Amino acid sequence: MQPTRIITITFLTVLLSGNLQAQSISGIINIYTPIVDISGSVVTVTDPAGFAVGDRVLLIQMQGATINLSETDAFGDIIDYGGAGSYQFSNILAIVGSVFTLDDYCGTFDAGAASQLVRVPVYDAVTVTGELTAPAWNGATGGVVVFEATTSVTLLDDINVDGKGFRGGSLCNGFFFCGDDGYGTDFSGPDFGECASGGKGEGIAVPDTDDAGGRGKSANGGGGSNTGQHGGAGGGNYGLGGRSAFEWTGCFPYDEIWAFGGSGLDYSVNRMFLGGGGGGGHQDNFLSVTSGADGGGIVIIRSPLITGNSNTISAKGLAVTAMSDSEGAGGGGAGGSVLLLIDDFVSTLNVDVSGGDGGDISSTFWAGTCHGPGGGGGGGFLGLSPAAVPAEVIAVLDGGAAGIINSPGAFCDDTPHGAEAGASGGIVTDINLGDLVYPIADLGPDTTVCSPASIILSPGDDYTGYLWSTGDITATLEVSVSGSYWVEVQNDFGCTDRDTIVINVVAGPIIALPDEVSFCDGETVVLDASGGGTSWLWNTGATTSSITVGDAGLYWVAAENDLGCVAQDTTNVIVFPLPAIDLGNDTAACVTFQPIVLDVTIEGGIYTWSDGSTNPELTVTTPGYLQVTVVSPDGCTATDDILIFDACAAIFIPNAFSPNADGTNDGFGPVIVDPVQEYDFEIYNRWGEMVFSSEALEQRWDGTFKGKDAELGVYVWTIRYVSAAFNSGEVFRTGTVTLVR
């Protein structure tokens, strides 16, 4: 069962004087005539008899859908509903012969698709005193009961349009063949030579004679029985028709071919449909065989109140009641459609839109085997004004049952042999009445658009169809090119309206800021937004076309030209830090004897020292001026320099002496030129023994150790001192001296 949907029906409520009718009704109350031409509100009919100026009328199109005709399971699928099911109330303003002028209405109807004009009686308080019905649909007119009451409706009897809908497919008398899987076959009559398969049930589409038979559905008309005698399928309406049975069991395989049930129809838009006819059966032995059954008709009542008195509005699809004998049986008709535009319900009202049962089979001639029973008809449609189904309304929506085969001794005895019941019908609530509303397409005034921007055109979203001058069929259209654009809209009733707009696309300012700009700390960059603008506003507050920035951050600018077009752009400014290096202050040091290390290491850096070195560290052994340049991975450069003064005191230390008492070089010690302080001088032999030490500048080693002449050879000396002339800290030196005699 499909979900409940809400449909709004617009309704013309003007009542012309003199059209109120008698207050007790029964039998047939409507008058019907085919429509042969429609031009606006001017309608040409076949027979104007019984119609008068001031009459309320219903225009309703019974057929006109387009279906798939491919030899596949999709045969009969609905491609386009066209105007099928469309209906509209109006009033006759003038009659000239067979030409009626009606009040304005906005429905779209195809006069060549079984459209009919139905006279609608309008009552005050009306009572149904005898069964109310309609003539059966004959392919041109009939099948519809419709009336209005301004005060109330009272049922003392039923309203019955059972089987007044689309006609069941005719049986076919022809040859028998197993494995006949044709979807569309020729059908011009039921006799030998006129048909190849049972006729399709009638529906909202009308196939050509070449495709009027065969197992494929015809929209909501059930497929007919092919020559393998699987039987006909059920017709469809809201509910899908049940498929037929399998082929005769004497075929092998017998269970791969069947007729397709009529389609379930779409009630999401404002339409009303007759129940689809069941597919016709097939015979080859001149035994009893059944045609498809007719679908249910249409009932439409508008009144503020109805008293049901437990009576029934019945629009059932007919069942196939006759029995087939050893032949393919017909399918059941689908339930019809009932629309109750009524606010209040008093006492029980039964509504029956059930589908009819498929045909049964009794196998006497071919006992012990099974031919195909018919599929059940689908359930019909019930539409109601209240938002929920009133408790007083008892609806029967069942699909018809599949036929059963009686073939004692057969494995398929007392089964549908694969045939299926029709699907249940459905109810749509909250169908509201209102004055007829014509669509009004409104695209607004002609508009100027600043390039490169675009504009979304929309005439409103309350329409069922859209057609743009570009060929698009969407509810909106995006436009970025100058030109004239029109849209035509259509509402539920097929009414259309058109509006046109002129779009002038003009050039806007062109701003081309980079997405991102970067530089090193201490530098600046110029952000330029010139390019067609005449005024600018930056987020810094500046109003010039360009600004110079040196700080990191997001910068945006809005530019406007003399046409009023505004463009905006943003850039991200990134400022990279300079390499963090520091050689320290200029200093004095005795680097000759105590080298110092200068370190400017950064991750990923490139280094250039003034002496040509490219390492991050430099060991300084010579006083003087030094400079280093460091480049970071971001390309930023930093330079630092240092001046290192010589802080070594002028001290001369001989490398040999001869303590032989000749008066020359008899003592060993440093020769001090510059003043020093905190002096310490030590001498060691080759065994590491200290042979001499002194903290007095004037004291010398005389070449003795422990009161005896020291051995000839090389001795190691160390000296520690602090220069009194340079504030350079303690100096430590070491060396050797050779003792000779």
GIPE-V137778 format. One line per field, one symbol per residue. phi: phi as a letter, one per 20 degrees, with the letter a starting at -180 (. if undefined). psi: psi as a letter, one per 30 degrees, with the letter a starting at -180 (. if undefined). burial: 1 if it has 9 or more other ideal C-beta (glycine too) atoms within 8 Angstrom, else 0. Layout:
phi=???
psi=???
burial=???
This chain:
phi=.fffcdcddebedfdefndfdgeccamddedcbfedbccmedcddfcegndbgnfecdebdecpfdcfdffbfegnffebflegnfbbebceebccmeddddggbcfdcdfeclecddfdfddeddceebgdbbffgdncbnncdbbccfdaccddbedccgmeegeffffcdbfdbfmfdfeccfbdaeegnebdbfffffbfdcffgfdfdofffcleeffeffffleneeffcbfeffffffefgffecfeddcbeeffffeedfdfbccfffffffebccdlefbcefefefedccccafbcdelmecedcfffeeefdeclcfeeefeefecccdececddmfcecccfeefffecdedfdgncceefefffffeccdcfgfcffffeddddffffffcddbgnefegmcflnfcfffffbcddmeeeaffdefcfbenfgcedefefcceebeodedebccefenfcefccecccfqdcccddcdgenfcbccccdddedfegddcfffbccbegnecceeddfqoedbcbefenfcefbcdccdfqeccbddcdfenfdccbccdeddeffgecbenfgbdbeffdcgddeccfcfmfdcbefenfcefdceedcfqecccccdegenedccbbbddefdeffcdcfdabcfdmencleccrfeeeefcblebccccefenefdabbddfeeceendblncffffqdceccccacffecednfdccbaccdecc
psi=kllklkkkkkkkgkjlkggkllfkllbkflkkkkkfkkjbgkkklejfkfklkfkklkkkkeaglklkgkilffkfkkekfbgkfklkkakkelkjbgjkkllklglkkjfghhklkkkjkklcjkkjflkkalkkkgfelagkkkllkfelkkjfllkjhkggbkklkllkjalkklgjgkeklkjflflkfflflkkkkkafljllefgfllfklicgkkllkafghfllllllcekkkklaallkfflklfgfklkklkkkljgfljlkklkkllklaklfgglklkllllllakkkkklekkjehglkjkhlklljflkljhlklllllllakkjjikekkklkjkkjhlllklklkjjeehkflkajllllkllakkkkelflkkffjjkjgklllllkkjikfkfgkhlfhfllllllalkklhjllllkjkkjkjfalkkkkkkgllkjkkglgglfkkjlffflglflkkkgkklkklkklkaffgkllklkkkkjjlklkjkhklekklllkfllkkjkglhflflljlfffkglfllkkfkllkklkkkkaffgkklklkljkkjkllkjljfalklklifefillkkkhklkglkkjlfgfkglfkkjkfklakkkkkkklffgkkkkllkkjlkgkljkkjlglljigggfkhflklkjkekkllhkkkkkkafggkkfklkgkefklkggljhglklkkakkklkkklkkffkigakkkllalkkkl.
burial=000000111111001100101010110011011110010011111001001001111111111110110000001111001111111111110010011111101111111011111111111011110011111110001111111111011110111111111111111111010101011111100100011111111111101000111111111111111111111111111111111111111010010011111111101001111111111111110011111111111111111111111011111111110011111111111111111111001010111111111111111001101111111111111111110010011011111111111110010110011111111111111110110101101010001011100010111100100111000000001011000011111111111111101111111110101000101100001010101010010100000001101000001111111010111110111111111010100011111101010101010010101000000011010010011111110001110111111111101011011110000011111101010100111111100000110100000010111000010000111111111001010011100011100
